[in-house]
Amino acid sequence: GNSVTQMEGPVTLSEEAFLTINCTYTATGYPSLFWYVQYPGEGLQLLLKATKADDKGSNKGFEATYRKETTSFHLEKGSVQVSDSAVYFCALSDLGYSTLTFGKGTMLLVSP
Amino acid sequence: DAGVIQSPRHEVTEMGQEVTLRCKPISGHNSLFWYRQTMMRGLELLIYFNNNVPIDDSGMPEDRFSAKMPNASFSTLKIQPSEPRDSAVYFCASSFRLAGGQETQYFGPGTRLLVL
């Protein structure tokens, strides 16, 4: 079956630090990969996505590259802000299926 | 666009009571999903509909849970009778299903349910 594994949090950083949140996946087909973000008290919002190998998704300074050889989709940002504090979810959607398989989420805390 | 709308945003009830959660998907979307989020189990898919028809309800915990989608603009998730272990945040999401799947899901703000 499909599964997504994320690094456990919380990840605690100072403002302007470099961010990496690791995500690896297992899938039977050729999945699309997503990063969602959940701010406190809110629902999940799509942050970025990639639909095929070597694609790079990017948004709001965040980026992630679909690496088929390592089955990974790590999230990176060069300089985090306090407003980036949130929970980040990696997810996959397998070809032909509408449902998403989510990782457990990684909390990011950014201090001034 | 108003996005996915859920009501109520917060619900506190006593064990044994019936709880009904409501969702209005984004206009034009043809797929709707109900999720439950808890600290222990993370985000779980409960059920999803395509064109108002339930496609996969394997995530529904037990018979106390039921979901309906009488039309394209409204869905309910009902818990009867409710138990303290049902306390969680329940999210509704919608999408426009493309051939081959892999479309983007848009989430509502969630309903925080507390069963005492």
Chai-1 contact restraints between the chains, C-beta under 6 A:
chainA,res_idxA,chainB,res_idxB,connection_type,confidence,min_distance_angstrom,max_distance_angstrom,comment,restraint_id
A,S32,B,Q102,contact,1.0,0.0,6.0,A-B,restraint_1
A,E42,B,P109,contact,1.0,0.0,6.0,A-B,restraint_2
A,G43,B,F91,contact,1.0,0.0,6.0,A-B,restraint_3
A,G43,B,F107,contact,1.0,0.0,6.0,A-B,restraint_4
A,G43,B,G108,contact,1.0,0.0,6.0,A-B,restraint_5
A,G43,B,P109,contact,1.0,0.0,6.0,A-B,restraint_6
A,G43,B,G110,contact,1.0,0.0,6.0,A-B,restraint_7
A,L44,B,F107,contact,1.0,0.0,6.0,A-B,restraint_8
A,L46,B,T104,contact,1.0,0.0,6.0,A-B,restraint_9
A,S93,B,Q102,contact,1.0,0.0,6.0,A-B,restraint_10
A,L95,B,G100,contact,1.0,0.0,6.0,A-B,restraint_11
A,G96,B,G100,contact,1.0,0.0,6.0,A-B,restraint_12
A,G96,B,G101,contact,1.0,0.0,6.0,A-B,restraint_13
A,Y97,B,G101,contact,1.0,0.0,6.0,A-B,restraint_14
A,S98,B,S31,contact,1.0,0.0,6.0,A-B,restraint_15
A,S98,B,R97,contact,1.0,0.0,6.0,A-B,restraint_16
A,S98,B,G101,contact,1.0,0.0,6.0,A-B,restraint_17
A,T99,B,L45,contact,1.0,0.0,6.0,A-B,restraint_18
A,F102,B,L43,contact,1.0,0.0,6.0,A-B,restraint_19
A,K104,B,G42,contact,1.0,0.0,6.0,A-B,restraint_20
